[in-house]
Amino acid sequence: MPPLLVSGDLVDEAVVRRVVEETVAYFGQLDVLVNSGGILTMGTIENTTLDDFDRVMNINVRAIFYLTHLAVPHLIQTKGSIVNVSSVNGQRSFPGVMAYCMSKSAVDQMTRCAALELASKQVRVNAVCPGVIITDVHRRAGLNDEQYAQFLQRTQHTHALGRPGTVDEVARMIAFLASDAASFITGVTVPVDGGRHAMCPR
């Protein structure tokens, strides 16, 4: 069966409803929900605008809350699982990305709360917390090519393994948590960050 692609803006509630409805109609059931949509904006408590704050929270938190809310009845039927894509920023504090850090902390709490609420229905809920991963998210947040290259270079010191991660390394953990191989795991937020979560500046 070829993949089903449903495009649209996750802030639009009608789009979120359509994603769930069309997926269930196409496949006949829903086994796994991976909440991976997210954006990053730069900004501090002094210069983050309410518009920027709302945009981050609407995409990174509100949209996945609503998508999960709509998907849960179908996941209960299949005893499926949910994997949220959070970030090391939800577990550790970094200056200059306040709204993003706040949003990922919310994702971590949502993961744990939903895991407890859905455990009796045999639906597992977990999250991956990537460190710096080579994607377009930082460029979309405003870094130019030179700034991005310097940012990646710094991972030699900010990540214990001395490098940024790849999307494949995160995807493998998502696949594991979604699979029956993780059948006794729920409510965890798993760092996939080259050891960054364990580091303290000296």
C-alpha positions as CSV (number, residue, x, y, z in Angstrom):
1,M,0.0,0.0,0.0
2,P,1.5,3.3,-1.0
3,P,2.0,6.0,1.7
4,L,-0.8,8.6,2.3
5,L,0.3,12.2,2.4
6,V,-2.0,14.8,4.0
7,S,-0.5,18.3,3.9
8,G,-1.6,21.4,5.7
9,D,-0.9,23.7,8.6
10,L,-1.1,22.0,12.0
11,V,-2.3,25.2,13.6
12,D,-5.5,24.8,11.6
13,E,-7.9,22.6,13.6
14,A,-9.7,21.5,10.5
15,V,-6.4,20.2,9.0
16,V,-5.6,18.2,12.2
17,R,-9.0,16.6,12.1
18,R,-8.5,15.8,8.4
19,V,-5.2,14.2,9.1
20,V,-6.7,11.7,11.5
21,E,-9.9,11.1,9.5
22,E,-8.1,10.5,6.2
23,T,-5.5,8.3,7.8
24,V,-8.0,6.0,9.5
25,A,-10.2,5.9,6.3
26,Y,-7.2,5.0,4.2
27,F,-5.6,2.4,6.4
28,G,-8.7,1.2,8.3
29,Q,-7.0,1.7,11.7
30,L,-4.4,3.7,13.5
31,D,-1.5,1.9,15.2
32,V,1.1,4.6,15.9
33,L,1.1,8.4,16.2
34,V,4.4,10.2,15.9
35,N,4.1,13.9,16.9
36,S,7.1,15.3,15.1
37,G,5.9,18.7,13.9
38,G,7.7,21.6,15.5
39,I,9.4,25.0,15.0
40,L,12.3,26.9,16.7
41,T,12.4,30.6,17.2
42,M,15.2,32.6,18.8
43,G,14.4,35.0,21.6
44,T,14.9,35.9,25.2
45,I,12.4,37.0,27.9
46,E,13.2,40.5,26.8
47,N,12.7,40.3,23.1
48,T,10.4,37.4,22.4
49,T,7.2,38.8,21.1
50,L,3.8,37.5,22.0
51,D,3.2,36.6,18.3
52,D,6.4,34.5,18.3
53,F,5.6,32.9,21.7
54,D,2.1,32.0,20.5
55,R,3.4,30.6,17.2
56,V,5.8,28.3,19.0
57,M,3.3,27.1,21.5
58,N,0.5,26.6,19.0
59,I,2.7,24.4,16.7
60,N,4.9,22.7,19.3
61,V,2.2,22.1,22.0
62,R,-1.4,22.9,21.1
63,A,-1.3,21.1,17.7
64,I,0.2,17.9,19.1
65,F,-2.3,18.0,22.0
66,Y,-5.2,18.2,19.6
67,L,-3.8,15.6,17.2
68,T,-3.3,13.2,20.1
69,H,-6.7,13.9,21.5
70,L,-8.3,13.0,18.2
71,A,-6.1,9.9,17.6
72,V,-6.5,8.3,21.1
73,P,-9.9,6.7,20.5
74,H,-8.4,4.9,17.4
75,L,-5.2,4.0,19.3
76,I,-7.2,2.5,22.1
77,Q,-8.8,0.1,19.6
78,T,-5.5,-1.1,18.4
79,K,-3.6,-0.8,21.7
80,G,-1.2,1.4,19.8
81,S,1.5,3.8,20.8
82,I,2.4,7.4,20.7
83,V,5.9,8.8,20.3
84,N,6.4,12.6,20.8
85,V,9.5,14.4,19.5
86,S,10.7,16.6,22.3
87,S,14.2,18.0,22.7
88,V,17.1,18.2,25.1
89,N,15.8,21.8,25.5
90,G,12.9,20.4,27.5
91,Q,15.2,18.9,30.0
92,R,18.0,21.4,30.2
93,S,17.9,25.2,30.1
94,F,19.5,27.3,27.4
95,P,19.5,31.1,26.9
96,G,18.1,32.7,23.8
97,V,15.5,30.1,22.9
98,M,13.0,30.6,25.8
99,A,9.7,29.8,24.0
100,Y,11.2,26.7,22.4
101,C,12.5,25.4,25.8
102,M,9.1,26.1,27.4
103,S,7.3,24.3,24.6
104,K,9.5,21.2,24.9
105,S,9.1,21.0,28.6
106,A,5.3,21.0,28.0
107,V,5.8,18.1,25.6
108,D,7.7,16.1,28.2
109,Q,4.9,16.6,30.8
110,M,2.2,15.8,28.3
111,T,4.1,12.6,27.5
112,R,4.2,11.5,31.2
113,C,0.7,12.5,32.0
114,A,-0.8,10.9,28.9
115,A,1.2,7.7,29.6
116,L,-0.4,7.4,33.0
117,E,-3.9,8.3,31.7
118,L,-3.7,5.7,28.9
119,A,-1.8,2.9,30.5
120,S,-5.0,1.1,31.7
121,K,-6.1,1.1,28.0
122,Q,-2.7,-0.4,27.0
123,V,-1.7,2.6,24.9
124,R,1.9,3.5,25.5
125,V,3.2,7.1,25.3
126,N,6.9,8.0,25.1
127,A,9.1,10.8,23.8
128,V,12.5,11.2,22.2
129,C,14.6,14.2,23.2
130,P,17.2,14.9,20.5
131,G,20.2,17.1,20.9
132,V,21.6,19.0,17.9
133,I,20.5,17.1,14.8
134,I,21.4,18.0,11.3
135,T,18.2,19.4,9.9
136,D,16.9,22.7,8.5
137,V,15.2,23.8,11.8
138,H,18.1,26.1,12.8
139,R,18.3,27.7,9.4
140,R,14.6,28.3,9.4
141,A,15.0,29.9,12.8
142,G,17.3,32.5,11.3
143,L,20.9,31.1,11.2
144,N,22.8,31.8,8.0
145,D,25.2,29.3,6.5
146,E,28.2,30.6,8.4
147,Q,26.4,30.8,11.8
148,Y,25.0,27.3,11.2
149,A,28.5,25.9,10.4
150,Q,29.8,27.4,13.6
151,F,26.8,26.0,15.6
152,L,27.6,22.5,14.3
153,Q,31.3,23.0,15.1
154,R,30.4,23.8,18.7
155,T,28.9,20.3,19.2
156,Q,32.5,19.1,19.6
157,H,32.3,20.7,23.0
158,T,28.6,20.7,23.8
159,H,27.9,17.0,23.1
160,A,29.9,14.3,24.9
161,L,30.2,12.3,21.7
162,G,31.7,15.4,20.0
163,R,29.4,15.7,17.0
164,P,25.8,16.5,16.0
165,G,23.3,13.6,15.4
166,T,21.5,12.5,12.3
167,V,17.8,12.1,11.6
168,D,18.4,8.4,11.2
169,E,19.7,8.1,14.7
170,V,16.5,9.8,16.1
171,A,14.3,7.8,13.7
172,R,15.7,4.5,14.9
173,M,14.7,5.4,18.5
174,I,11.3,6.5,17.4
175,A,10.8,3.2,15.6
176,F,11.9,1.2,18.7
177,L,9.6,3.1,21.1
178,A,6.7,2.6,18.7
179,S,7.3,-1.1,18.2
180,D,6.5,-4.2,20.3
181,A,10.1,-4.4,21.3
182,A,9.3,-1.5,23.7
183,S,6.1,-3.2,25.0
184,F,6.9,-2.6,28.7
185,I,8.1,1.0,28.2
186,T,5.8,4.0,28.7
187,G,6.1,7.5,30.1
188,V,9.8,7.9,29.3
189,T,11.6,10.8,27.6
190,V,14.7,9.3,26.0
191,P,17.7,11.5,25.2
192,V,19.1,11.0,21.8
193,D,21.7,13.7,22.2
194,G,25.2,12.4,22.2
195,G,25.3,12.8,26.0
196,R,24.4,16.5,26.1
197,H,21.7,16.0,28.7
198,A,24.3,14.7,31.2
199,M,26.9,17.6,30.7
200,C,27.5,20.5,33.0
201,P,29.7,23.5,32.1
202,R,33.0,23.7,34.0
